[in-house]
Amino acid sequence: MPSTSIDSEKPRDLRDSPYVRIAMLVAVLAVAFLYVRGCVANSRPVSSDEAVVIARAEVSFTPDRHQVRLVQQGVPPRSYWGVSFVKLGPAGRPTRVEVFLVDAKTGDVRPA
């Protein structure tokens, strides 16, 4: 007479299914992605155009050109807009340059 084991008739756990494991992984990654997107959106309320306007008020000359870059500084990193203003000479070479850091969260400005 063959013996039967109670363990052989035990129902399979859903977590053992590869499809359920993949679905759980996708769900965790989706939640992490949405969380990061929300943090990034809240960490930079000052746009690059607003940073130029804020920094232009601090320039001591009338610039011919400007350039804007997003800069991360510190640990944990904090976002700043690096805004540089350039005055060009007769040969098209820069004669004067001023660079400012505008806090991307608060809009505070300081010389770089």
KOLPA-751706 format. One line per field, with one value per atom (N, C-alpha, C): residue number from 0; x, y, z; residue in three letters; atom name. Coordinates in steps of 0.1 Angstrom, whole numbers. Layout:
BEGIN
seq <- [NUM	...];
u <- [X	...];
v <- [Y	...];
w <- [Z	...];
type <- [ALA	...];
atom <- [CA	...];
***
This chain:
BEGIN
seq <- [0	0	0	1	1	1	2	2	2	3	3	3	4	4	4	5	5	5	6	6	6	7	7	7	8	8	8	9	9	9	10	10	10	11	11	11	12	12	12	13	13	13	14	14	14	15	15	15	16	16	16	17	17	17	18	18	18	19	19	19	20	20	20	21	21	21	22	22	22	23	23	23	24	24	24	25	25	25	26	26	26	27	27	27	28	28	28	29	29	29	30	30	30	31	31	31	32	32	32	33	33	33	34	34	34	35	35	35	36	36	36	37	37	37	38	38	38	39	39	39	40	40	40	41	41	41	42	42	42	43	43	43	44	44	44	45	45	45	46	46	46	47	47	47	48	48	48	49	49	49	50	50	50	51	51	51	52	52	52	53	53	53	54	54	54	55	55	55	56	56	56	57	57	57	58	58	58	59	59	59	60	60	60	61	61	61	62	62	62	63	63	63	64	64	64	65	65	65	66	66	66	67	67	67	68	68	68	69	69	69	70	70	70	71	71	71	72	72	72	73	73	73	74	74	74	75	75	75	76	76	76	77	77	77	78	78	78	79	79	79	80	80	80	81	81	81	82	82	82	83	83	83	84	84	84	85	85	85	86	86	86	87	87	87	88	88	88	89	89	89	90	90	90	91	91	91	92	92	92	93	93	93	94	94	94	95	95	95	96	96	96	97	97	97	98	98	98	99	99	99	100	100	100	101	101	101	102	102	102	103	103	103	104	104	104	105	105	105	106	106	106	107	107	107	108	108	108	109	109	109	110	110	110	111	111	111];
u <- [8	0	9	7	15	12	22	20	18	10	7	12	18	23	14	13	5	12	25	33	31	28	27	13	4	-9	-11	0	0	-1	-10	-12	1	4	15	13	23	23	24	16	16	30	37	50	60	57	66	65	54	52	61	68	77	69	56	48	45	42	39	52	63	76	79	77	79	70	57	47	50	55	59	71	81	92	89	80	75	68	60	52	61	72	81	89	93	100	92	79	69	67	66	64	77	89	101	103	99	100	91	79	70	74	80	85	97	106	117	113	103	98	92	85	78	89	100	110	117	120	127	119	106	97	96	97	96	109	120	133	138	132	136	125	119	108	112	125	130	135	130	134	146	152	165	162	151	147	146	139	138	152	161	174	182	180	187	182	169	163	168	168	173	188	196	210	213	205	208	207	199	198	211	220	232	244	243	254	257	270	275	278	274	276	265	264	254	260	255	261	256	265	261	255	260	256	254	247	246	245	249	248	243	235	229	232	236	239	233	228	224	236	238	250	245	251	248	260	257	268	264	274	272	268	267	263	252	240	234	234	233	234	223	226	216	218	207	207	208	217	219	219	215	216	229	239	251	248	248	245	257	262	274	270	275	272	285	285	298	296	306	307	318	314	324	331	343	351	350	357	356	360	369	373	364	354	345	350	360	366	359	358	352	362	356	364	360	348	343	334	335	327	323	310	306	297	299	292	285	272	264	258	256	249	235	225	211	205	202	196	183	183	171	159	160	149	143	152	148	149	158	160	171	177	188	200	206	217	230	241	254	265	275	286	293	297	304	318];
v <- [-12	0	12	22	34	43	49	59	73	80	94	103	114	123	136	142	154	165	165	176	176	165	164	171	171	177	191	197	210	220	230	240	248	252	260	274	280	294	303	314	323	329	332	338	329	316	307	309	315	316	327	324	335	347	345	356	366	360	369	376	369	376	387	385	396	408	405	415	423	416	423	432	428	436	448	446	458	468	463	472	480	473	480	491	487	497	509	506	517	527	521	530	538	532	539	550	547	557	569	567	578	586	579	586	596	591	599	610	608	619	630	626	636	644	637	644	654	650	659	671	669	680	690	686	695	701	696	701	712	715	726	735	742	751	763	767	778	773	778	774	781	776	782	797	799	813	822	817	825	828	818	820	831	831	842	856	857	870	874	864	867	871	864	867	880	883	895	908	907	919	921	911	912	916	916	918	933	936	950	956	949	955	950	955	950	939	927	915	914	908	905	891	882	868	863	852	845	830	822	807	802	791	785	770	766	751	747	735	730	723	727	722	716	704	698	700	704	706	701	696	691	677	672	659	660	657	653	664	661	671	681	693	704	710	714	719	734	739	753	755	767	771	780	775	783	792	805	815	824	824	832	843	855	866	870	874	877	890	899	911	909	910	908	921	919	931	932	941	944	932	923	912	899	901	890	882	886	879	884	876	881	891	902	912	912	907	907	895	888	876	877	874	872	860	852	839	839	835	834	820	817	804	808	803	806	793	793	781	777	765	760	758	758	755	769	777	790	802	802	814	823	819	827	828	839	841	844	839	842	841	849	848	835	830	817	818];
w <- [0	0	0	-10	-10	1	6	17	11	17	13	24	20	29	29	40	41	34	34	28	13	6	-8	-12	-3	-7	-2	3	9	-3	-2	-13	-15	-28	-30	-26	-21	-16	-29	-29	-41	-43	-32	-33	-40	-42	-49	-64	-69	-83	-89	-100	-106	-111	-115	-120	-108	-97	-85	-80	-81	-77	-86	-99	-109	-107	-104	-102	-89	-79	-66	-69	-77	-80	-88	-98	-106	-97	-88	-79	-70	-65	-56	-64	-76	-85	-89	-91	-95	-83	-71	-60	-57	-59	-57	-67	-80	-90	-88	-84	-81	-69	-59	-47	-51	-59	-63	-72	-81	-89	-81	-70	-61	-54	-50	-42	-51	-64	-73	-76	-78	-81	-70	-58	-46	-43	-48	-44	-52	-64	-73	-77	-68	-72	-80	-79	-87	-101	-111	-125	-129	-140	-145	-149	-155	-160	-148	-137	-125	-118	-119	-113	-121	-134	-142	-137	-136	-131	-118	-108	-95	-95	-102	-103	-110	-120	-128	-120	-109	-100	-92	-92	-84	-93	-106	-115	-115	-114	-114	-127	-138	-152	-160	-173	-182	-190	-188	-195	-209	-217	-231	-233	-224	-224	-210	-209	-197	-199	-189	-190	-177	-177	-165	-165	-153	-151	-138	-137	-124	-117	-105	-97	-84	-81	-68	-59	-47	-37	-24	-16	-3	-2	11	14	25	23	11	1	-12	-22	-22	-25	-25	-39	-45	-59	-59	-68	-70	-85	-89	-103	-104	-112	-114	-126	-123	-134	-136	-148	-151	-162	-159	-168	-174	-187	-194	-202	-201	-209	-219	-232	-243	-247	-251	-256	-271	-277	-291	-300	-295	-303	-300	-293	-289	-278	-271	-260	-247	-237	-224	-217	-213	-206	-191	-188	-174	-172	-161	-158	-143	-141	-127	-126	-116	-115	-101	-101	-89	-88	-75	-72	-66	-72	-68	-62	-50	-43	-51	-56	-64	-56	-43	-34	-29	-24	-17	-26	-36	-44	-38	-27	-22	-31	-33	-42	-35	-40	-34	-45	-44	-54	-53	-65	-65	-63];
type <- [MET	MET	MET	PRO	PRO	PRO	SER	SER	SER	THR	THR	THR	SER	SER	SER	ILE	ILE	ILE	ASP	ASP	ASP	SER	SER	SER	GLU	GLU	GLU	LYS	LYS	LYS	PRO	PRO	PRO	ARG	ARG	ARG	ASP	ASP	ASP	LEU	LEU	LEU	ARG	ARG	ARG	ASP	ASP	ASP	SER	SER	SER	PRO	PRO	PRO	TYR	TYR	TYR	VAL	VAL	VAL	ARG	ARG	ARG	ILE	ILE	ILE	ALA	ALA	ALA	MET	MET	MET	LEU	LEU	LEU	VAL	VAL	VAL	ALA	ALA	ALA	VAL	VAL	VAL	LEU	LEU	LEU	ALA	ALA	ALA	VAL	VAL	VAL	ALA	ALA	ALA	PHE	PHE	PHE	LEU	LEU	LEU	TYR	TYR	TYR	VAL	VAL	VAL	ARG	ARG	ARG	GLY	GLY	GLY	CYS	CYS	CYS	VAL	VAL	VAL	ALA	ALA	ALA	ASN	ASN	ASN	SER	SER	SER	ARG	ARG	ARG	PRO	PRO	PRO	VAL	VAL	VAL	SER	SER	SER	SER	SER	SER	ASP	ASP	ASP	GLU	GLU	GLU	ALA	ALA	ALA	VAL	VAL	VAL	VAL	VAL	VAL	ILE	ILE	ILE	ALA	ALA	ALA	ARG	ARG	ARG	ALA	ALA	ALA	GLU	GLU	GLU	VAL	VAL	VAL	SER	SER	SER	PHE	PHE	PHE	THR	THR	THR	PRO	PRO	PRO	ASP	ASP	ASP	ARG	ARG	ARG	HIS	HIS	HIS	GLN	GLN	GLN	VAL	VAL	VAL	ARG	ARG	ARG	LEU	LEU	LEU	VAL	VAL	VAL	GLN	GLN	GLN	GLN	GLN	GLN	GLY	GLY	GLY	VAL	VAL	VAL	PRO	PRO	PRO	PRO	PRO	PRO	ARG	ARG	ARG	SER	SER	SER	TYR	TYR	TYR	TRP	TRP	TRP	GLY	GLY	GLY	VAL	VAL	VAL	SER	SER	SER	PHE	PHE	PHE	VAL	VAL	VAL	LYS	LYS	LYS	LEU	LEU	LEU	GLY	GLY	GLY	PRO	PRO	PRO	ALA	ALA	ALA	GLY	GLY	GLY	ARG	ARG	ARG	PRO	PRO	PRO	THR	THR	THR	ARG	ARG	ARG	VAL	VAL	VAL	GLU	GLU	GLU	VAL	VAL	VAL	PHE	PHE	PHE	LEU	LEU	LEU	VAL	VAL	VAL	ASP	ASP	ASP	ALA	ALA	ALA	LYS	LYS	LYS	THR	THR	THR	GLY	GLY	GLY	ASP	ASP	ASP	VAL	VAL	VAL	ARG	ARG	ARG	PRO	PRO	PRO	ALA	ALA	ALA];
atom <- [N	CA	C	N	CA	C	N	CA	C	N	CA	C	N	CA	C	N	CA	C	N	CA	C	N	CA	C	N	CA	C	N	CA	C	N	CA	C	N	CA	C	N	CA	C	N	CA	C	N	CA	C	N	CA	C	N	CA	C	N	CA	C	N	CA	C	N	CA	C	N	CA	C	N	CA	C	N	CA	C	N	CA	C	N	CA	C	N	CA	C	N	CA	C	N	CA	C	N	CA	C	N	CA	C	N	CA	C	N	CA	C	N	CA	C	N	CA	C	N	CA	C	N	CA	C	N	CA	C	N	CA	C	N	CA	C	N	CA	C	N	CA	C	N	CA	C	N	CA	C	N	CA	C	N	CA	C	N	CA	C	N	CA	C	N	CA	C	N	CA	C	N	CA	C	N	CA	C	N	CA	C	N	CA	C	N	CA	C	N	CA	C	N	CA	C	N	CA	C	N	CA	C	N	CA	C	N	CA	C	N	CA	C	N	CA	C	N	CA	C	N	CA	C	N	CA	C	N	CA	C	N	CA	C	N	CA	C	N	CA	C	N	CA	C	N	CA	C	N	CA	C	N	CA	C	N	CA	C	N	CA	C	N	CA	C	N	CA	C	N	CA	C	N	CA	C	N	CA	C	N	CA	C	N	CA	C	N	CA	C	N	CA	C	N	CA	C	N	CA	C	N	CA	C	N	CA	C	N	CA	C	N	CA	C	N	CA	C	N	CA	C	N	CA	C	N	CA	C	N	CA	C	N	CA	C	N	CA	C	N	CA	C	N	CA	C	N	CA	C	N	CA	C	N	CA	C	N	CA	C	N	CA	C	N	CA	C	N	CA	C	N	CA	C	N	CA	C	N	CA	C	N	CA	C	N	CA	C	N	CA	C];
***
